[in-house]
Amino acid sequence: MLIDPLVLRARTNEVAARLANPAACASAIRRLLEDYTDRTHRLSPRLAEMRPDGARQTPAPVTRALLAALRKPAQASPEEALALAKALWAGGTRPERVLAAQVLGLVASRLPDETLALADSWVTELDSLETVEAVVNHVFGPLLAGAQTQFLQRARGWSRQPQKWVRCLGITVLSALARERKWDDVLSALELLRPLMGESDPNVRAAIITALRNLARRNAPETARFLLEFAHRSDHNTHMIVRGALRALPEADQAQLLRALRGSGSTGVAF
């Protein structure tokens, strides 16, 4: 899809000018997203299941232009930006919900309590890994530095829920914490993952693997010890997680884990 940057900038500026009326602004954003939807893009069946609106792909330059246009108006009127995020989420499509999280992230540090309340209302409506990652990275990301213990507790609660995307949310919070420079409670994060190491859902397993890789970069010895414990167990799902995570460890730890997996009868391959 060819995108004229001048036309796109004019349209996004026009959209941002409507922020004083969040409902009208959300409607204008929907029209813009519809106009720039790439309907030629198709995802694999696995990714389509992870992303229910996979056939509707909004080109990244469009999203970036929208956020750039909205940034200053949103920060000048955070309550209106909050209302816009709520209206976009209510639209129900994946592009709108990802954008809703990104818009909310623009004002998260200005309105932390209101931001958390709105994000909490979204939790049971999560329907794809992309929306999960958008909420964690854009909404929670600006708030993590001052509330790491709080978010670890939230992650623990979410990771125990029956809905798979809520479990993914809790697990993905661990990845975000692992990227925080001043956070170092890797042991607590590993203990949070302990009951999930036999997870059968492939989407949740993928989130666990990503979290373990990020935790390994913060504390490789503890993560290696944790994985070695599970490498000795004869469970296919557990072995898939261990094989997927071990590549983030030093070579010596990888070799030890692979020996343990072979000794327990694993025949899988790493993610």
N, C-alpha and C positions, 0 to 999 in steps of 0.2 A: 504494500500500500504506500503510495507516494503522499507525503504530507508536506504542504507548503507551510514553513515555519511562521511566515508573516500572517497568513490567514489563521493559523492555529493560535498565535499569540493574541490576535484581535478577538477571536471568539472566547478564549479563556479569560481575557480581561473583562469582556462583556458579562461573562458568567459571574466573575468575582464581584462585579459592581452590584449584583443583586443580593449580596449576602444579608443586607438589612431585612430581606424577606426570605428566610431560610427555605420555605416551601417552594417559592418561585425559583430560587437558586438551585435547589435539588432537581426540579423539573428541567431547568436549562442544562444541568449537568447530564441528566439522562438522555436528553436529545443529542448532546455532543458525543457522549459515549456511543450512542446508537449510530451516529453518522460515521464514527471512526472505527466501528467494530470490524475486525478482520474475520470474515466468515470463511475464508479459505483455509484457515489453520485448523488442524485436527490433531487431537492428542491420542496416544495409545489408550487401549481400553483401561489399563491400570491407572494412568493419570487422569483419564476422564472420570473414573470412579472417585478419585481424590478431589477432583475439581468439577462439580456437577455442571457448571456452565462452561465447560472446556471448549465448546464450539464458539464461544464468544470471547475473543481475545482483544483487549484494548492495548494498542501499541504503547510501549513504555514512554515514548516522547510525549504522548497525549497526557498521560498521568502526570509526568514531570511538569509539563506546562501548566496543568490545572493547579497543582500544588504550589508552584511558584507564584501564580496569579493570586491564589487564595491566602498565601502566607501572611502578608501584611494586614489585609482586612481582618483575617481571623484573629491575629494577635491584638489588633485594635479593638475588636468586638468579640471576646471569647465566648460570651453567652450565645451569641448568634451562631458562632462556629459550632458550638455544642449542639444547638438545635439543627443545624445543617447535617452534622454527623448522624443524628438520630433519624432524620428524614431519609438520608441516603441508605442507612441500614434497613429501614422499613421497606425500601424498594425491593429487597429480597434477592437480587442477582449477585453473583460473585463479584463482578467489577465494582458494583455500587458498594458492596460491603467492605471490600478491600480499601476503596477510597474513603469510606466512612471512617475506618480505623486510622487512615493516614491523616485525615482532616482533624480527627479528635486528638491525634498526637501533636498537632500544631499548638494546641492550647493545654495539653496535659499538665505541664508544670505551672500554668497559671491557675487552673481549676482542678487540683488533684482530687479532691473529694467528689466533685461532680463527675469527673472523668471516670473514677473507679466505679461509681454508682451506675453510670451508663454502661460501662464495659461489663459489669456484673449482670446486667439485664440481657446482654448479648450471649452470655456463655452457653446457655442451653440451645441457642439457635445456630451455633457454629456448624458448618456443613462441609468444610473442606480444609485440607492442610494449609492452603493459601490464606484463608481467612484467619485460621489459628495463628499463623506466622505474622500476619499483619497486625493482629491485636497485640501479640506479645512484643513485637519489635517496635511498633509505632506508638501504641497506647501505653504499655507497661514500661517500655524502654526508658522514657524520660523520667520515670518515677522510681526506678530500681535503686539508684544510688542512695537514696535516703530511707529505703524501706526493704532492705534485703531479707531480714528475718521475717517480716510480714509476708513477703512474696514467696518465701520458701514454705511457709505455713499454708498459704493459699494453694501453692503447687501440690502439696501433700493431699489436701482435700480434693482438688480436681482430679488428681491421678487415681483416686479410688472410685470415681463415678462410673456408672454402667455405660453412659454414652461415650463412644470411642473418641469423638472429637473433643469432648471435655477432658478425657484422659490425655489426649495429645496436647491440649492446652497446658495442663500441669507439667507434663514432661518437657515441653518446649520452653517453659519458664526456666528450667534448669540450664538449658543452653544459653539463655540470655544472662542468667546469673554468672555462668562460667566465663562470659566475656567481660564481666565487670572487673575492673582492675583491682579494686580493694576487697573483693569477695574471695573468701578462701575456705568456705565450709564444704569442701568436696565430700567429706565423709558422710555428712547429713544427706547430701544429694544422692549418694550411692545407696544409702539405707532406704531412701524414698523409692528408689528403683527396684529394690530387692523383691518385693511382691509381684513385680511386673515382668520378671525375667523369663517367664514362660508364656508371654503374650502371644496369642494366635493371630490377631488381626494384623495384616501386613502394614497398614498405615501407622498403627501404634508402634509396631516394631521399628519402623523406619524412624519415628521420632525418638525412640529409646536409643537406637544406634547413634543418631546425631548427638544426643545428649551425652552419651558415653564418650564419644570422640572429643567433644568439647571439654568434658571433665578430665579426660586423659591429658589434654594439653595443659591443664592447670596442676594436676597431680598424677603423673604417670605411675609411680610405684603403687599408690593406693588403688588406682583403677585397675592396674594389672592384677593385684591380689584379689580384688573383687571378681574380676572376670575368670581368674583361674579357679576360684571356688565353683563357678557355674560351668566351666568347661568340663569338669569331671562328672557332671550330671548327664544322664542319658535321656535328654529331651530334645526333640528336633527343633522346636521353636527357640529354646534357649541357645542351642548351638548356632542357629542362624544369627541371633543377636550378638553372640560372642565373636563369630567370624566377621560380622559386619563392623564391629567396633575395634577389633584388635589392630587394624592398620594404623591407628593413631598413636600406637605405642612404639617404643624402641624395638629394633630388630630382635634383640635377645628375648624380650618379653613376647613378641609375636611367635618366635620359634617355640618357646615353652608352651604357649597356649595351643598352638597347632598340634604339638605332641600330645597334650592332654586331650584335645578333641578327638584325635585319632584313637587314643587309648580307650575313649568312652564310646567309640563306634560312630563318630560323626563322619558323614560323607558329603556334607553340603559344601557350598562355595561362598566366599565372602561377598557382601553386597558391593 
